[in-house]
Amino acid sequence: MAETAEVLPNNEPTEFKSEARFSFFESTGVIVGHGVGAGILSVPYLASRNNWWIFFLIVGVAYIVNILLHLMVAELSYHHGGAQFVQCLQKTIFKNGKLGKIFTWIAFGLLGLSVIMNCCSYITGVATVFYNWFNLPLWAGMIIYYVASGLVVFFGMKIVGISEKYCLYLMVAVMLVLTVAVFFVELHPLPDTFVHINNVLALYGMVSFALSSVMSAPTVVKGANGNKKQIVGSIVLGTSINVSLVILLTIITCIGCGSGITKDGAIVDLSKTIGGWVAVVGYVFTIIALSTSLWANTLNLRDMVHEQFSKLGLRLCWVIVSLPCLIITLISLIPVLDSSFVAFAKAASAIQIVTNLAIVVAYAVTRRKFKDSPLLGKFGALAFQIVVIAFAIIATVGSLLHVY
């Protein structure tokens, strides 16, 4: 895995080095699992502070832009034998030499920090569920969850793919139960007041983050062994499922909770409102959604570290990337710090979406070099690259703004 595949004269890699192969639904599950996490559970909080038609417009735009972005990073990885993003940057933009190495390590650090902040939000979210469900202290919930969920990634990529697939089925089932259950409580109208432009931009930033599985695109490429139909199909279907879950969760949270939506995550708020056995179902959804994202993120970062330090074993790489997540979440419990679920999610989205700019630049270089586009075709042309960059800037700005 430390080396990328050789490329034949017809621009097709000779092989896609990977520890395991994915079925179509395992690939789709990885895309869904990466996206369904801190972002999707934070969207309703921001949507409740915007007009409902603005929410639907934002979701539609973010859906199209994110499919383009994911296929760009998948094609970038495809041309380099399924390599992770940092190694693709190293081979396309930074090249060799001292300056290239410096920029490679900067990209490695920024992307790694983004993933770590993601995982902090997942651990914090589940710990909040444990606190509301079992009255378990936050620090204890963080430690228990870290150990229990980490075992999935510890045992390898194939176990992650299988787990993501079955969790996808379970999440859809749970969401249907919650949708039915919300109609047994007092319903509230969807938000219909424009508050501030900051809220609009912040919502777009969070929706983009909720649909973002860019780091899992290379995992899908190598897991699919370069099968173009499987790569494109799983990315499009996975993103479509994520969009559907974002819309459905936001609607039922807004009509179920009204003005009572907090920064603790949508399902926690919804479960408190509905109560009874449905609350347990909501808590289960939160744990599953955050776990699938934790698995995907730590798997991707594990592989990224392994590419840079090939002499380290995969399991040791996983420990190196995951342990700081637990440490940071425990430190965040210090009273003067903001350890809320949405705070971590906003920090992660601000860092991660900045990397989209580098993705597009690296993709443009690769597209000119190989003179073909096996996954995007004409939809990878310069005009679409500019669109992705423009909305990446908007999303980044939105992630940094104060919400009114």
N, C-alpha and C positions, 0 to 999 in steps of 0.2 A: 504493500500500500504506500510505501514511502516514495515510490517512483511511478511516474505516469507512463502510459503506454506509448510505444513508438507509433509514428503516423506514416501510413502508406502514401505513395504518390497521388492517389485519388482522394486524399484528405480523410480517409477512414482510419481510425485507430485500429491497431492490430488486435487489441484486446482491452477490456476494462477491468483492471485489477480490483478485486473486491473479496472480502472475507465471506460473503454470502450473496445469493441471488433472491430477488423479490418477485412474487407474483404481481399481477396488475393491481389487485386490491390491497396488497401489502404496500406497494408504491403509493397508491392513493391514500392509504391510511397514514403514511409518513407525512405527506403534504398536509392532510387535514390535522393530524396530531400536532404538527409544528405550529400551525396557525391558531388552532383552538386552544387558547390559554389566557394569559393575562390580558391580551388585547381585547378579545371578544367579551370577556367578563367586565371590562372597563368601559366599553362603548356605551351601554345604556346610561351610565352616569353623565357622560358628555352629551348624548342624544337628548336627554331630558332638559338640557339647557339650550336647545335649538328648536327651530320649527320643524315639524315632522316632514314636510316636503323637501327641506334642505337635507335632512337625513337620507332620504331615498335618492336624491340627486348625488350626494357624496358617495353613497354605496355603489351606485352605478358606475361612476367615474373611476373609483378606486378598483373596482372589479376588473375593468378593461386594462387599466394601467398595470395592475399587478400580474395579470396573465402575461402581458408583454414582458415585464421585468423578469418573471420566473423562467420564461422560455429563453430569454437572453442569457441568463446565468447558466441554464441547462445546456444551451448550445456552446457557450464558452467552455464549460466543463467537458462537454462531449468531444470537442476538438483536442482536449488535453487528456483523454483517456479516463474521465471521471474524477479529475483532480478537484480538490476543494478550492474555494475562492482565492485564498491567499497565494497558493501556488500558481493559480492561473494568472494572477496579477504579476507575480514574479517573472513569469515566462512571457508576458505580453507587454507590460508597461515598464516595470522596473529593470528588467534584464539583469546582467551581472555587474560587478564592480562595487566599490564601497558605497557609493550613493544609492545604488539599487538595493543593496542589502539594508541600508538604513530605512528606506521607504517601505521595504518588505516588512521589517519589524514593526514599523509604525502601524501599517495596515493590520498586521497580526495582533498588535496590542489593542487597537480600537475595536476590531471585530470581536476579539476575545472578551473585552470589557462589556460589549453589548450583550453577548451571550450570557455572561455571568450575571448582569443586571436582570436579564430575562429570568434566569433560574432563581434569582433572589425573589422576584415577584411570585413565582410559582410556589416556592417554599413558604413564603409569607401568606399566600392565599389559602393553602391547605392548612397551615397552622391556625389561621382564623376560623376555618371550618371546624377544626378539632376543638377550638375554644368555645365556639357557639354550640356545638353538638354535644361534646363530652365535658365542657368546662375545664379542659386541659390547658395548663399554662402554655403560653405561646412558645417559650423556649423548649419545652418538652415536646410539643407538637412538631417543631422544626427538626429536632434531632431524630425523632421516630420516623417522620416522613422521609427524611433524607436517606436513612439507612434502608427502609423498606422499598422505596421507589428506585433507589440506585442499583439494586440487585439486577434489575432488568437489563440495564445497559452494561453492567459488569459482565454478564454472560454472553454478550455479543450482539452483532448487527441483526442476525436472523431472528433472534428472540424479540428484538425491538420491533421488527417488521410484523411479526405474527401478533404481538401484543397491540400494536397500533391498529391492525385490521379489525380485531374483535372489539376493541374499545370504540372504534368508529361505529360499528353496528349498535353498540350499547348506548352511545351518546345520542344517536338518532332516536332510539326507543325512549330514552329518558326525556328528551325534548318534547316528544309527542305527548307523554304523560303530563308534563308540566303545562303544555298548551291547553290541554283539556281541563286540568285542575284550576287554572287561573280564572275560568269562567264561573267558578263556584264562590268567588269572593266579590266584594264591591269593586266595580271597574271604574277606571278614571279615563278621561279623554287623552288622546295623544297630545304632546306639547305643541302649541300652535303660536308661540310668541317669539319673535326675533329679539334676542337679548343684546348680543355684541358680536362684532366680526371675529374677535378672538375665539369665541366659542365655535364658530364655523370652521376656522382653520384648525383648531385643536381637535375637533371631531374628525376632520379629514385625516389628520396625522394619526389618530388612534385607530380609525378604520383601516388605514393602510397598514399599520402595524399588525392589526388583527388578521389581516389576510396575508401577511408576510411569512413565507416559508423558503426564502431564497437560499438559506444555508442547507436546506434539505434537498434542493434541486440536484446538486452533485451526487448526493446519496442515492437519489432515484436513478440518475444516469448510470452509475456503476452497478446498482442493484438490478437494473433492467438489462444489464449487459449491452448497453447501447441500442436497445430496441427502440427505434424512433417513435413508432405508434404508441408503445407503452409509455414512453417518456411524456409525449405530448398529451396523450389521453389522461394519464394520472394527474398531471399538473392542471389541466382544464377541469377535470371532474373534481379534484380535490379543492381547487379554488372555488368552484361553484357550490360545493357542499358548505364550505366555510362562509360564503356569502349568505346562503340560505339560513345557516345557524345564526349569523350576526343579525339578520333581519328579524327572524322569529324570536330570538332571545330578547332583543331590544323592544319589540312590540309588546310581548307579554310582560316584560318588566315594567315598562312605562304604564300600561293599562292596569297592572296589578298593584304597583307601588305608588304611582303618582309622584308626588313631591318627596316621597320618603326614600329615594334612591341615595345611597351613600357611597363612599370610596372603598368600601370593603369588598366590592364585587357584586355583580348582578344577582347571582344565584343565592348568595347569602341573604340579600335584601328580600328577594322573592320568597325564599323559604320561610323567613320570619313572617311575611305577610300571609302566606297560605297556611302555614302551620301544619300540625298533625303529621301523618305518614308521608305527605307530599314533601314536607321539609326535608325528610331523610333522603328522598329521591333527588331533591335539589342539591343536597350536600354531596351525594354520590356523583352527580354530574360534574360538580366543581372539581372533585378529587380526580376523576377520570380525565377531564379536559386539561387540567394543569399537569397531570402526570405524563400524558402523551407529549405535551410540549417539553417537559423536562427531559424525557427520554430522547426526543429528537435533537434538542439543543445540545445536550451533553455528548451525544453520539457524534454530532457534527464537529464540536469543538475538540473532542477526543481525537478524531481523524485529522483535524487541522494541526494539532500538536504533534501527532505521530508523523505527519508529512515533514515537519520541520526538525523533528528529533527521532529519526527512524530507528535508532538503537534502543529506544525505550519501548517496552511492551505496551500493547493496547490497554490492558487493565491498569497499568501504572499511569498511563496517560489520562485515563478516566478519573483516577483519584486526584491527579494534579489539577484537572480542570473543574472538578465538582466540589472539592473540599472548600475552596475559597467562597463558594456560594453559601454554604452553611455558616461559615465564619462571619461573613458580611451581614447575613440576616440576623444572627445573634447579636452582633454589635449594634444593629439598627434598633434594637429594643431599648437602647439608652433613651430616656425620656425627651431629651432636647432634639432628637433626630426625628424626621418624618418617615416612619416605616409603613405608611399606609399602602394598601395594595395598588391603588391607582398611581401613587407617587413613584413606585418602582417601575410600573408599566410605562409611565411617561418618560422616565429617565432612559429606559431601554430603547424605546421607540426613537427618541431623539438621537441616540448614538447609531442605532442600526440603520436608519433610513439615510443617514449621511453616506453610508457605504454604497448606496444605490448609484451615486454619481460615479464612483470608481468602477462599478459593475458595467455601466453603459460604456465608459471610455474603453475598458478592456475588451468589451464585446465588439466595439467598432474597430479596434486594432485587429482583433482575431478575424473579423468578417472580411477585412481588406486582405489579410494575409492568406486565408484559405480560399477566398473568392467563391464561396458557396454558403448556403444557409440551410442545413438539413432539417431544422426544426421550425424556423420562423418564415423563411422565404421572403416575400416582399414586405411582410409586416416587421421585418428587422431593419428596414431602410432608415436613412438618416432622419427623415421626418418623424418616425416613430421613436427613434432614439432621443430626439429633442423633446418630444412629449413626455417621455418617461423621466428625463432629467428635470423638466419644468415642474412636474408634479412631485418629484422627490424633494425639490427645494421647498415647495409649498407644505409638504408633509412635515419636513424638518422644522420649519418655522412654526407651524402649528403645534408641534410637540413641545416647544419651548415657551409658549405663551401662557399667561395667566388666564384662568377660566372664571367668568363672572356668574 
